[in-house]
Amino acid sequence: MCAVVGVINSKNASTYAYYALFAMQHRGQEASGISVSNGKNIKTIKAKGEVSQVFNEEKLKSLEGELAIGHNRYSTAGNSSLNDTQPIAATCILGDIALAHNGNLVNKDEVRTRLIQDGAIFRTNMDTENVVHLIARSKKQNLKERFIESLKDCVGAYCFVLADKEKLYAARDPYGVRPLSLGRLKDGGYIIASETCAFDLIEAEFIRDILPGEMLIFTLGQEQFESIELFKSEPRICAFEYVYFARPDSVVEGKSVYEVRKKMGENLAKKFTYKADFVVPVPDSGVSAAIGFAHYLKIPLEMAIVRNHYVGRTFIEPTQELRNLKVKLKLNPMGKVLKGKEIVVIDDSIVRGTTSKKIISLLRSAGASKIHLAIACPEIKFPDVYGIDTPTFEELISAHKNIEEVRKYIKADSLSFLSIDELVDSIGDERAYSLVSFNGDYFITK
């Protein structure tokens, strides 16, 4: 998860970074930060909270410079402390640097142990800090060579943006597990962002996706940028980007997330065998699939669950207690619409089962007579160690219950999932994907 952004050769670098992070708030809500270079030194402002809570006009004005990187935090490695917010800013023999990361390094502990044994002192629990130490300890002559050397010690999923006083670096792992795109600002500068929805907000022109295994290097005051193929690529974008993470208005690896989710809904509808008065999406991530589902079966779609948009996403909250409370705060069913009706509810996934069980209970209390739950992805049976907060089998309900057992637990009248093949068909079967949550194929090994 997480969101990263990099901006260079723009007088409004910090402002563009702010708006890009605002557009990508869905990728992480625990903390936000921006580092800006004025050509001489780097200044960083970061804090726990959402983008609009961390920054105001005065703070953005204080971040003067034409080079900025930024980050929205969703913790998969490290703690929820201020120390574990990004970007990580440091001073080494080459001067000021700042680094932001989306993904998860599976060899974090081995590298960290080696660095500590060599005398390194860590301030955070994040895997990202490993890279700062690797850069600082490298004997290479410049930051470009040190960063390249450091990435050879990084195994896992990563999208990095790195800044020094005059250069912006962007790097993506050889599998391209997490998305990263390049755009052009209206003032001529460049922008790197995790999702293309960030470009839409600031009217930047999408240029292309950064390739798996590629590094881009930009320099202040220079129009041209450098592209380096660091590793032989084996593209496997995470299928969960299409299922849940990305905003529906983003384009990930050339595919509209909205259109993919509609196709997921159509594939769910093809095997639906029950009667229903109408389709009800779980807002907001179930809406696109519900549109495809309803359109295919030619039955009405009713927005019979209203979402309070001032409450964050339940899945990415760090504690179970907050997740339980937020379902009630977040979703309210319409009793007058639901009373006495047989409905099919469309949601994007079942992870722990907590949210689904509460939604079914709320809908029953609102008067729905029958509730069929259709999930627009396969059963999540395996922890994803590449950047999703599902660290243990115990947290995944489908890891230890079959579909009928899950149905009984959440108390739905029926329950259906997409198969893995149906998911791949929905996204497009012309390429390989990271499907680790569904099939346990841990293709990136230490």
C-alpha positions as CSV (number, residue, x, y, z in Angstrom):
1,M,0.0,0.0,0.0
2,C,1.3,3.6,0.7
3,A,1.5,6.4,-1.8
4,V,4.7,8.0,-3.0
5,V,5.2,11.1,-5.1
6,G,8.2,12.9,-6.6
7,V,8.2,16.4,-8.3
8,I,11.1,18.2,-10.0
9,N,11.6,21.3,-12.0
10,S,8.5,23.0,-10.8
11,K,8.2,26.2,-8.7
12,N,5.1,24.7,-7.1
13,A,6.8,21.4,-6.2
14,S,5.5,21.2,-2.6
15,T,2.0,22.2,-3.6
16,Y,1.9,19.6,-6.4
17,A,3.2,17.0,-4.1
18,Y,0.5,17.9,-1.6
19,Y,-2.3,17.6,-4.1
20,A,-0.9,14.3,-5.4
21,L,-0.8,12.9,-1.9
22,F,-4.4,14.3,-1.3
23,A,-5.6,12.4,-4.4
24,M,-3.9,9.2,-3.1
25,Q,-5.1,9.5,0.5
26,H,-6.8,6.1,0.1
27,R,-3.4,4.4,0.0
28,G,-2.6,5.3,3.5
29,Q,-4.0,7.4,6.3
30,E,-1.7,7.0,9.3
31,A,0.8,9.7,8.4
32,S,1.9,12.0,5.6
33,G,5.1,13.9,4.8
34,I,6.9,16.0,2.2
35,S,10.6,16.7,1.7
36,V,11.7,19.6,-0.5
37,S,15.1,20.7,-1.8
38,N,15.9,24.3,-2.5
39,G,19.2,23.3,-4.3
40,K,21.2,23.7,-1.1
41,N,19.5,21.7,1.6
42,I,16.4,19.5,2.2
43,K,13.6,20.5,4.5
44,T,11.0,17.9,5.7
45,I,7.6,18.3,7.3
46,K,5.8,15.1,8.3
47,A,3.4,14.0,11.0
48,K,0.8,11.5,11.9
49,G,-2.6,12.1,10.3
50,E,-4.1,12.7,6.9
51,V,-2.7,15.0,4.3
52,S,-5.0,17.9,5.1
53,Q,-4.3,17.5,8.8
54,V,-0.6,17.6,8.4
55,F,-0.2,20.5,6.0
56,N,-1.6,23.9,5.7
57,E,-0.8,26.9,3.4
58,E,1.8,28.3,5.8
59,K,3.7,24.9,6.0
60,L,3.6,24.4,2.2
61,K,5.0,28.0,1.7
62,S,7.9,27.1,4.0
63,L,8.8,24.2,1.8
64,E,10.5,26.2,-0.9
65,G,12.2,24.5,-3.8
66,E,11.7,22.9,-7.2
67,L,12.3,19.3,-6.1
68,A,9.9,17.5,-3.7
69,I,9.1,13.9,-2.6
70,G,6.2,12.9,-0.5
71,H,4.6,9.9,1.2
72,N,1.3,8.7,2.7
73,R,1.8,6.0,5.2
74,Y,0.0,2.7,5.6
75,S,2.1,0.5,7.9
76,T,3.1,-3.0,6.8
77,A,6.6,-2.8,8.3
78,G,7.5,-0.8,11.3
79,N,5.3,0.8,13.9
80,S,2.7,3.6,14.0
81,S,5.0,6.1,15.7
82,L,6.2,9.5,14.4
83,N,9.7,8.0,13.8
84,D,8.1,5.6,11.3
85,T,6.7,8.3,9.1
86,Q,8.2,9.1,5.7
87,P,10.0,10.5,3.9
88,I,13.1,9.5,5.8
89,A,15.5,12.5,5.7
90,A,19.2,12.1,6.6
91,T,22.6,13.7,6.1
92,C,25.5,11.6,4.9
93,I,28.9,12.4,3.3
94,L,27.2,13.3,0.1
95,G,24.9,15.8,1.9
96,D,21.1,15.8,2.5
97,I,19.0,13.0,1.2
98,A,15.3,12.0,1.6
99,L,13.7,8.7,0.7
100,A,10.1,7.4,0.5
101,H,9.0,3.8,-0.2
102,N,5.9,1.9,-1.2
103,G,6.1,-1.9,-0.7
104,N,7.8,-4.4,1.6
105,L,11.3,-5.8,1.6
106,V,11.2,-9.5,2.6
107,N,14.9,-9.6,3.5
108,K,14.6,-6.6,5.9
109,D,15.7,-8.5,9.0
110,E,18.8,-10.1,7.5
111,V,20.0,-6.8,6.0
112,R,19.2,-4.9,9.2
113,T,21.1,-7.5,11.4
114,R,24.1,-7.2,9.1
115,L,24.1,-3.4,9.3
116,I,23.7,-3.4,13.1
117,Q,26.6,-5.8,13.5
118,D,28.6,-3.4,11.3
119,G,27.8,-0.6,13.7
120,A,24.7,1.0,12.3
121,I,22.2,2.6,14.7
122,F,18.5,2.5,13.7
123,R,15.9,5.0,14.7
124,T,12.9,3.3,13.2
125,N,11.5,-0.2,12.6
126,M,10.9,0.4,8.9
127,D,12.5,-1.6,6.2
128,T,12.9,1.7,4.3
129,E,15.6,2.8,6.8
130,N,17.8,-0.1,5.6
131,V,18.2,1.6,2.3
132,V,19.3,4.9,3.9
133,H,22.1,3.0,5.8
134,L,23.1,1.1,2.7
135,I,23.5,4.4,0.8
136,A,25.4,6.1,3.6
137,R,27.8,3.1,4.0
138,S,28.5,2.6,0.4
139,K,32.0,3.3,-0.9
140,K,30.7,4.4,-4.3
141,Q,31.5,7.9,-5.5
142,N,28.1,9.4,-6.1
143,L,24.4,8.9,-5.0
144,K,23.4,7.3,-8.2
145,E,26.0,4.5,-7.8
146,R,25.3,4.1,-4.1
147,F,21.5,3.8,-4.7
148,I,22.0,1.2,-7.4
149,E,24.3,-0.8,-5.1
150,S,21.8,-0.5,-2.3
151,L,18.9,-1.8,-4.5
152,K,20.9,-5.0,-5.1
153,D,20.4,-5.6,-1.4
154,C,16.7,-5.1,-1.6
155,V,14.5,-8.2,-2.1
156,G,10.7,-7.7,-2.2
157,A,8.2,-5.2,-3.6
158,Y,9.3,-1.6,-3.8
159,C,8.7,1.7,-5.5
160,F,11.3,4.2,-4.2
161,V,11.6,8.0,-4.7
162,L,14.9,9.4,-3.5
163,A,16.0,13.1,-3.5
164,D,19.3,14.8,-2.9
165,K,19.9,18.6,-3.3
166,E,19.6,18.5,-7.1
167,K,18.4,15.1,-8.3
168,L,15.2,13.0,-8.1
169,Y,15.5,9.2,-8.4
170,A,12.6,6.8,-8.9
171,A,13.0,3.0,-8.9
172,R,10.7,0.0,-9.2
173,D,11.4,-3.6,-8.3
174,P,12.0,-6.1,-11.1
175,Y,8.4,-7.6,-10.8
176,G,6.6,-4.2,-10.7
177,V,4.4,-5.5,-7.9
178,R,3.3,-1.9,-6.9
179,P,2.3,0.7,-9.5
180,L,4.4,3.8,-10.4
181,S,3.8,6.3,-13.2
182,L,5.5,9.2,-14.8
183,G,3.7,12.4,-15.8
184,R,4.4,15.9,-17.1
185,L,3.2,19.0,-15.3
186,K,1.7,22.0,-17.1
187,D,4.7,24.2,-16.0
188,G,7.1,21.7,-17.7
189,G,8.2,19.8,-14.6
190,Y,7.9,16.1,-14.1
191,I,5.9,14.1,-11.5
192,I,6.2,10.5,-10.3
193,A,3.2,9.1,-8.5
194,S,1.8,5.7,-7.3
195,E,-1.4,6.3,-9.2
196,T,-2.6,8.2,-12.2
197,C,-5.5,9.8,-10.3
198,A,-2.9,12.1,-8.8
199,F,-2.2,13.4,-12.3
200,D,-5.8,14.0,-13.1
201,L,-6.3,16.3,-10.0
202,I,-3.4,18.6,-11.0
203,E,-3.9,18.3,-14.7
204,A,-0.6,16.6,-15.4
205,E,-0.1,14.6,-18.6
206,F,0.4,10.9,-18.2
207,I,3.6,9.9,-20.0
208,R,4.1,6.2,-19.2
209,D,4.5,3.7,-16.4
210,I,7.9,3.3,-14.9
211,L,9.0,-0.2,-16.0
212,P,9.7,-3.0,-13.6
213,G,13.4,-3.0,-12.8
214,E,13.8,0.5,-14.1
215,M,15.4,3.6,-12.5
216,L,14.7,7.1,-13.7
217,I,17.0,10.0,-12.8
218,F,16.0,13.7,-13.1
219,T,18.2,16.8,-12.5
220,L,17.2,20.3,-11.5
221,G,17.2,22.6,-14.5
222,Q,17.5,19.8,-17.0
223,E,14.8,18.8,-19.5
224,Q,16.1,15.4,-20.2
225,F,16.1,12.5,-17.7
226,E,18.1,9.3,-17.6
227,S,16.6,5.8,-17.7
228,I,18.5,2.8,-16.4
229,E,17.5,-0.9,-16.7
230,L,18.7,-2.1,-13.3
231,F,17.3,-5.6,-13.4
232,K,15.8,-7.9,-15.9
233,S,12.1,-7.5,-15.5
234,E,9.5,-10.2,-14.8
235,P,6.3,-8.1,-14.6
236,R,3.8,-9.2,-12.0
237,I,1.6,-6.3,-10.9
238,C,-0.4,-7.1,-7.7
239,A,-3.9,-8.1,-8.7
240,F,-5.1,-6.5,-5.4
241,E,-4.4,-3.1,-7.0
242,Y,-7.3,-3.8,-9.3
243,V,-9.5,-5.5,-6.6
244,Y,-9.2,-2.9,-3.8
245,F,-6.2,-0.6,-3.5
246,A,-6.3,1.7,-6.5
247,R,-8.9,4.3,-7.0
248,P,-11.4,3.4,-9.8
249,D,-10.4,6.5,-11.8
250,S,-6.8,5.4,-11.9
251,V,-5.2,3.5,-14.9
252,V,-2.8,0.8,-13.7
253,E,-0.5,-0.8,-16.2
254,G,-2.7,0.5,-19.1
255,K,-5.9,-0.8,-17.6
256,S,-8.8,1.2,-16.3
257,V,-9.4,0.1,-12.7
258,Y,-13.1,1.0,-13.1
259,E,-13.5,-1.2,-16.2
260,V,-11.7,-4.1,-14.7
261,R,-13.9,-4.0,-11.6
262,K,-17.0,-3.9,-13.8
263,K,-15.8,-7.0,-15.5
264,M,-15.3,-8.7,-12.2
265,G,-18.9,-7.9,-11.4
266,E,-20.0,-9.4,-14.8
267,N,-18.1,-12.6,-14.1
268,L,-19.7,-12.9,-10.7
269,A,-23.1,-12.4,-12.2
270,K,-22.6,-15.2,-14.8
271,K,-22.7,-17.8,-12.0
272,F,-25.3,-16.2,-9.7
273,T,-28.3,-18.6,-9.5
274,Y,-30.6,-17.0,-6.9
275,K,-33.4,-14.5,-7.2
276,A,-32.9,-10.9,-6.1
277,D,-35.0,-7.8,-6.1
278,F,-31.9,-5.6,-6.6
279,V,-28.2,-5.3,-6.2
280,V,-26.6,-3.4,-3.3
281,P,-22.9,-2.3,-3.5
282,V,-20.9,-1.9,-0.4
283,P,-19.6,1.6,-0.9
284,D,-17.3,2.7,-2.2
285,S,-15.0,-0.2,-3.3
286,G,-17.9,-2.5,-4.3
287,V,-19.7,0.0,-6.5
288,S,-17.9,-0.6,-9.8
289,A,-18.3,-4.4,-9.6
290,A,-22.0,-4.0,-8.6
291,I,-22.6,-1.9,-11.7
292,G,-21.2,-4.7,-13.9
293,F,-23.2,-7.3,-11.9
294,A,-26.5,-5.5,-12.2
295,H,-26.0,-4.6,-15.9
296,Y,-25.3,-8.2,-16.8
297,L,-28.3,-9.6,-15.0
298,K,-30.5,-6.7,-16.0
299,I,-31.7,-6.1,-12.4
300,P,-31.9,-2.8,-10.6
301,L,-29.0,-1.4,-8.6
302,E,-29.9,0.5,-5.4
303,M,-27.4,2.5,-3.3
304,A,-29.2,1.1,-0.1
305,I,-26.1,1.4,2.0
306,V,-24.9,5.0,2.6
307,R,-21.3,5.7,3.5
308,N,-20.1,8.4,5.8
309,H,-17.1,9.7,3.9
310,Y,-15.6,11.4,6.9
311,V,-14.6,8.0,8.3
312,G,-11.5,6.2,7.0
313,R,-11.2,2.8,5.4
314,T,-11.7,0.0,7.9
315,F,-9.3,-2.5,6.3
316,I,-6.2,-0.3,6.8
317,E,-6.8,0.7,10.4
318,P,-4.0,-0.7,12.6
319,T,-6.1,-2.1,15.5
320,Q,-9.1,-4.5,15.6
321,E,-10.9,-2.3,18.1
322,L,-11.0,0.6,15.6
323,R,-12.1,-1.7,12.8
324,N,-15.1,-2.9,14.7
325,L,-16.3,0.5,15.7
326,K,-15.8,2.1,12.3
327,V,-18.1,-0.3,10.5
328,K,-21.0,1.3,12.4
329,L,-19.7,4.8,12.0
330,K,-19.1,4.3,8.3
331,L,-22.1,2.5,6.8
332,N,-25.8,3.0,7.3
333,P,-28.4,0.9,5.5
334,M,-31.7,2.4,4.3
335,G,-34.5,0.6,6.0
336,K,-37.3,1.9,3.8
337,V,-35.5,0.6,0.7
338,L,-34.5,-2.8,2.1
339,K,-37.5,-3.9,4.1
340,G,-38.8,-7.2,2.9
341,K,-36.5,-7.4,-0.1
342,E,-34.2,-10.2,-1.3
343,I,-30.9,-8.5,-2.2
344,V,-27.5,-9.4,-3.5
345,V,-24.7,-7.4,-1.9
346,I,-21.5,-6.9,-3.8
347,D,-18.2,-6.3,-2.0
348,D,-14.6,-6.3,-3.2
349,S,-13.1,-8.8,-0.7
350,I,-13.4,-10.6,2.6
351,V,-10.2,-10.4,4.6
352,R,-10.9,-11.0,8.3
353,G,-14.7,-11.4,8.0
354,T,-15.3,-8.7,10.6
355,T,-16.7,-6.1,8.2
356,S,-18.8,-8.5,6.2
357,K,-20.4,-10.0,9.3
358,K,-21.3,-6.5,10.6
359,I,-22.7,-5.4,7.2
360,I,-25.0,-8.5,7.0
361,S,-26.2,-7.8,10.6
362,L,-26.9,-4.2,9.7
363,L,-28.9,-5.2,6.6
364,R,-30.9,-7.8,8.5
365,S,-31.7,-5.2,11.2
366,A,-32.8,-2.9,8.4
367,G,-35.4,-5.4,7.2
368,A,-33.8,-7.3,4.3
369,S,-35.5,-10.7,4.0
370,K,-32.6,-12.5,2.2
371,I,-29.1,-11.4,1.7
372,H,-26.8,-13.0,-0.9
373,L,-23.2,-11.8,-0.7
374,A,-21.1,-11.9,-3.8
375,I,-17.4,-11.1,-3.5
376,A,-15.5,-9.6,-6.5
377,C,-12.3,-11.5,-5.9
378,P,-11.2,-15.0,-4.9
379,E,-10.9,-16.2,-1.3
380,I,-7.9,-14.7,0.5
381,K,-6.1,-17.6,1.9
382,F,-2.5,-16.5,2.3
383,P,-0.7,-13.6,3.9
384,D,0.7,-11.1,1.5
385,V,4.2,-10.1,2.5
386,Y,4.7,-7.7,-0.4
387,G,2.9,-4.7,1.1
388,I,-0.5,-5.7,2.4
389,D,-1.5,-5.7,6.1
390,T,-2.4,-9.4,6.3
391,P,0.6,-10.7,8.2
392,T,-0.8,-14.0,9.7
393,F,-2.9,-16.9,8.6
394,E,-5.0,-16.5,11.7
395,E,-6.3,-13.1,10.6
396,L,-7.5,-14.5,7.2
397,I,-10.9,-16.1,7.6
398,S,-10.7,-18.1,4.4
399,A,-7.3,-19.5,5.4
400,H,-9.1,-21.8,7.9
401,K,-12.7,-21.9,6.8
402,N,-14.3,-23.1,3.6
403,I,-16.9,-21.0,1.8
404,E,-19.9,-22.6,3.6
405,E,-18.2,-22.1,7.0
406,V,-17.5,-18.4,6.1
407,R,-21.1,-18.0,5.0
408,K,-22.3,-19.4,8.4
409,Y,-19.9,-17.1,10.3
410,I,-21.1,-13.9,8.5
411,K,-24.7,-15.2,8.4
412,A,-25.4,-14.5,4.8
413,D,-28.0,-16.6,2.9
414,S,-25.5,-17.4,0.2
415,L,-21.9,-16.5,-0.5
416,S,-19.9,-16.6,-3.7
417,F,-16.4,-15.6,-4.8
418,L,-14.6,-15.2,-8.1
419,S,-12.3,-18.0,-9.0
420,I,-8.6,-17.1,-9.6
421,D,-9.2,-17.8,-13.3
422,E,-12.2,-15.5,-13.4
423,L,-10.2,-12.8,-11.7
424,V,-7.4,-13.1,-14.2
425,D,-10.0,-13.0,-17.0
426,S,-11.4,-9.8,-15.6
427,I,-8.0,-8.1,-15.5
428,G,-6.7,-9.6,-18.8
429,D,-4.9,-12.9,-19.2
430,E,-2.2,-11.6,-21.5
431,R,0.3,-11.2,-18.6
432,A,1.2,-12.6,-15.2
433,Y,0.0,-11.1,-11.9
434,S,1.0,-11.3,-8.2
435,L,-1.8,-13.6,-6.9
436,V,-0.1,-14.5,-3.7
437,S,-3.1,-13.7,-1.5
438,F,-5.1,-16.2,-3.4
439,N,-2.7,-19.0,-4.4
440,G,0.2,-18.7,-2.0
441,D,2.8,-18.3,-4.8
442,Y,5.5,-16.4,-3.0
443,F,7.5,-15.7,-6.2
444,I,9.9,-13.3,-4.6
445,T,12.3,-15.2,-2.4
446,K,15.1,-14.0,-0.2
